[in-house]
């Protein structure tokens, strides 16, 4: 089964992201707006069963963390993906690195760029239009993150949450 | 914000349900296949914050429970909804009643009929066709339930999991 670890930002940010995703992201209906911590990886039940206490321990020793979004950015020209850029605070990098150094099936294809995708798989023309118009808008959002979610993928490509891991420190 | 409490059955059952939902359920893209324990209710942050430890206590004292699905059934003529009928074991009724007697905003509009919706909002003709064809098929599924999920609804009608509550007994 395919698993992934994500953070769902709070409802106001999800609603903002969805207003764009609805038109510009073919994954709109597959998963709510999210920050990917660990990209999709293949794991059997036994591996996941062993992973859970490790994830719990990481969450326990993580404090709720603030995130700031100051602009939209893009992975172009690699892909025509547009995203809300989450400032890479030390706290979120630490969390990512702890997860990476856990017994997860290795998966370091990309360097960690925390972000919330709002548009992807656009044609070059669409991409230029959407990115151009989003850059003219002010994007200033902040949020507090206090959990991550282990999810798995169904046959139809959509994701179901398996378990949430609430941060333990300071709460 | 609108919250609800659901159980996601395991992936094989979700995949089976989705094969039908894709064609026959307009809520297909809003939430994975699920058993509703507590229908959508309105609650503010503070109420939910107070509810969490109660839900945790209920999960702690609940043992993983087996569910059996032996047939598809329907809410017609009230609504043209078709569902996989989950046998109402004492264990799942007990769980439902504990949740109902917690400090949840009261919400007992319907009696508890545990089920996984696979088709809804059908025309009478569609309903007759789909229900007729599903009744000819053998439906025998079993699953083990060991958690429920508190979810909230976004502006677009879709649901995001807020927190999972893993059952505590016997594990």
Interface residues (C-beta under 8 A of the other chain):
Chain A: X1 X8 X11 X14 X15 X18 X19 X22 X29 X32 X147 X149 X152 X154 X155 X156 X158 X159 X160 X161 X162 X163 X164 X166
Chain B: X1 X8 X11 X14 X15 X18 X19 X22 X29 X32 X147 X149 X152 X154 X155 X156 X158 X159 X160 X161 X162 X163 X164 X166
